[in-house]
Amino acid sequence: MMRETILSRSVRLMCMAGLGLAAQPLLAQDNIQRVEITGSAIKRVAIEGALPVQALSKAQIEQTGATTVADLVATLPSMQGFVTSAASINGGGGGVQTASVHAIGTGYTLVLLNGRRIAPYSSGSAVNLASIPLSAVERVEILTDGASALYGSDAIAGVVNFILKKNQTDANIELTYNRPSKGSAGATSNVAVSKGFGDLDSDGYNVLLAFSHDTQKELNASDRRFSAPGGVHPFEEAGKKYSLYQTSSNSIPGNVTVRNPNPQAMFNPSLLATGTCGAPNTFKVDNKCVYNYGAVVELLPELKRDGLFASTNIRLGADWTFFAEGLYSKFTSTARYASPAQPLSLNINSALYKAHVVPGLVKLGIDPASVKSATMSLRLVDAGGRTDDWKTDAKHLAFGVQGTQWGWDLNAAYTHSESTAADHAVAGYVSSDKLDALMAAGTYNPFIVPTAETRAALAGAVLHQQLDETRSKIDVLNLRGSREVFGAPGGAAMLALGGDFLRQKYVYDPSAITMGANSLQPNFTDSPIGGVQGGLPTDASRKNWGAFAELVVPVMKGLELTGDVRYDSYDAVRDRMNFDSAGNLVAPAVKGNEASKTTYKLAAAWRPSDSLLVRASYGTGFKAPVMTDITNALQGGGNASAHPCPITSGPLLPLCAGNTEYNLLSGGNPFSGAAGLRPETSKQSSMGLRFEPSRNLSLGLDFWNVEIKDQIAKLPENEVFGNPARYMGLFVSFYDPIQKQNVLAASLTPFNLSKSHYQGIDWDHTYRSNGLTFNWTGTYMKRADIQTLPTDPVESSVGRFDSYNAVTFRWISKLMTTWKQSDRLSHALTGVYKSGYQDMHVTAANFAIRDEAGNFVTLDRKVSDYLVWDWQTRFKFNANLTLTGGIKNLFDREPPFSQRITGGGNQMGFDARYADPLGRQLYLVAGYKF
């Protein structure tokens, strides 16, 4: 029940007034209130127009059973490709949750708060939805069409506008508790309190205060049957038995790799000495021990949020209103996962080496004197599981005036918004220098099974400190106005003019230990084992401005044409923390290119009858490179998944270490001119219809198409390691501060892709009869194509796991059935369907799938369809008290099995980005007004 209500309400209102479907005459009626709809700068009667806008009321939001803004967004069929909280497991995600319209990407979906921008979590425009308290949201409008010509260059995919409560006069208290049926792990709770003072119409002012507190408990892999096996996961396919085999050679006790005149060898000294690996989650493979890290990760992190919202509206005479709103949110995502894994350099002359490694060499028949160097692949279980606290503080302040003057509806606003996110190491991370000292002194022995004594010995090396902090700020000045400009055959033509100025600043401040040898502190060499090493700070800023015009012309009764045109101009990026290729701080610089472009959108809405609306639009867009894609210095980017050695000859060959986890480097493209990054450009079009043959039935379809050229992205590691001949220039020798030697690394930096193409159909149908309402919405994805280089074939992610570790569902469908049994009692049944897809292609060379005989095999399979039903009952005791109870995942459907081995948060056996691991959940909501 999204767009249907807008059309039906407006059609009935117009017919009752005897004015047909022409909106403009209605504007002259004093009792008709004009409102601004997302996707247009012109206030008008709330009638469905030329652009597809989905509207979720407060009642519809409550019917979803969502407890957070991110959960709400995930319930919309038009949303795909967003970042979930599960991505924060294993060090990724950063506690971020995002929105993405039509799988086009987080960076192309503009998120607004009351129609105004809010600070992104990084240097682009993508917003962390976790900073927005759902309890403060009155309704949501989703524009599923490009809006660059109106809102700015980054609204290529669409707009999500969260509209907060206002003009509330009573007090509301709402308590929510959600608990899985399989225990309290993953349970959520919410307390929300709001109180309004004064009525804007009668008192001339209104003040609203709202506070909310949200919590979610963590959910571990061991808490669910389908994830507990981790990386040693049995499954059946086509009647045959297989096992997913995804483990790490970074184990405990540590494995050793020696290099000598003969081919290198890896073995486990403790295994050779005792005949067993011994430690939990480890098992023997040949002469080494491997670690099942997938068995010890979380499926969902622990979350906490406190949100405070305040707003005021004050009449300034008959025609003007002053408004101000402030939002403060404190959000913490605590993610726990496997203990740190790190290859370490071994001193072949040390007592530790001689006591434990040399006997193993002798047993294998390797002459110890022939060994030239050795490394240890270690899992520091004694340090505990790695635990990150990502703490995000979001502050948002907007104020301004709106009113009428000289026939214009005018609005002027200033917005200051900022987001500060800090990563705190709570457990698991280890100081490299302190570990080396402990091993050199013989205090800590990595070649024995962990005990209470080894944990105590290592405790002094475990880090408990902030690893880094990011700060993102925007200051925005908006001016806009609209008015009637001339008479047209179908009514009055409306013109809107506006402009905005934006200043953006982004700071990345790594701690000294995260910077390691790059630290600006003299003679500092320490690095965190288990985290990113060699980080370099960023202090980037950029200014941009834009101006737009929108003209709506009712060329005849029932036919309305709209034209938008916008000019955007971006300065080059100013970088105060500028580093040369050797990591040395040099003078500040201006990097990248200036970018400017004119974009436009043309749209038409035709109403040939009272029951039919036909609409179409065509527009262009462009998106400037985000600042970090330009300013980031080349630095360590973590470890890749296990890959075979990509080098077959040349000077890098000695750095190969067989099938293992190689280093990744990341950085920006700081060049200007032709060598620098170019802005991305796009073309968007849509065509749709709304048909209401009766007051009970509403049908809607919208076909949409988005094409993006010069798209900026980094090559995925699977693409680089899977095609080493093509990308040989990206492999470099990199000094690893932990191993204290040069290692092989892949340099993944941004560049302009050739193109991408997205296409699909959205539908929204509603039928009402005798207290029953059926609402069926969905999205059919026809295309989600990307072409890495002009000479490459086009790759589609629709219905398949692509080389970028992404999946685009062919079908996402949502059926909501509501039964209003009485004015006090109602029920709702909701089903969400996601179509199956071709699973990740895993070959025998990936060493990931074993058959019954224990052989590694190539296996192509399909992930099954996923259908989940929810139930909700709502009872209104009186005007003050309402109770709502519900069951999510009514039939306790488990996520479908997936053989995915990369992407996401290292959860095994299913894909947490696309399926909810909580299972059946029971929830209760109590709301009281007074």
Secondary structure, 3 states (H helix, E strand, C coil): CCCHHHHHHHHHHHHHCCCCCCHHHHHCCCCCCCECCCCCCCCECCCCCCCCEEEECHHHHHHCCCCCHHHHHHCCCCECCCCCHHHHHHHCCCCCCCCCECCCCHHHEEEEECCEECCCCCCCCCCCHHHCCHHHEEEEEEECCCCHHHHCCCCCCEEEEEEECCCCCCEEEEEEEEEECCCCCCCEEEEEEEEEECCHHHHCEEEEEEEEEEEECCEEHHHCCCCCCCCEEEEEECCEEEEEECCECCECCCEEEEECCCCCEEECHHHHHHCCCCCCCEEEECCEEEECHHHCCEEECEEEEEEEEEEEEEEECCCEEEEEEEEEEEEEEEEEECCCEEEEEECCCCHHHHHHHHHHHHHHCCCHHHCCEEEEEEECHHHCCEEEEEEEEEEEEEEEEEEEECCEEEEEEEEEEEEEEEEEEEECCEEHHHHHHHHHCCCCCCCCCCCHHHHHHHHHHECCEEEEEEEEEEEEEEEEEEEEEEEECCEEEEEEEEEEEEEEEEEEEECHHHHHHHCCCCCCCCCEECCCCCCCCEEEEEEEEEEEEEEEEEEECCEEEEEEEEEEEECCEEECCEECCCCCEECCEEECCCEEEEEEEEEEEEEEECCEEEEEEEEEEEECCCCHHHHCCCEEEEEEEEECCCCCCCCCHHHCCCCEEEEEEECCCCCCHHHCCCCEEEEEEEEEEEEEEECCEEEEEEEEEEEEECCEECCCHHHHHHCCCCCHHHEEEEEECCCCEEEEEEEECCEECCEEEEEEEEEEEEEEECCEEEEEEEEEEEEEEEECCCCCCCEECECEECCCCCEECCEEEEEEEEEECCCCEEEEEEEEEECCEECCCECHHHCCEEECCCCECCECCEECCEEEEEEEEEEECCCCEEEEEEEECCCCCCCCCCCCCCCCCCCCCCCCCCCCCCCCEEEEEEEEEC
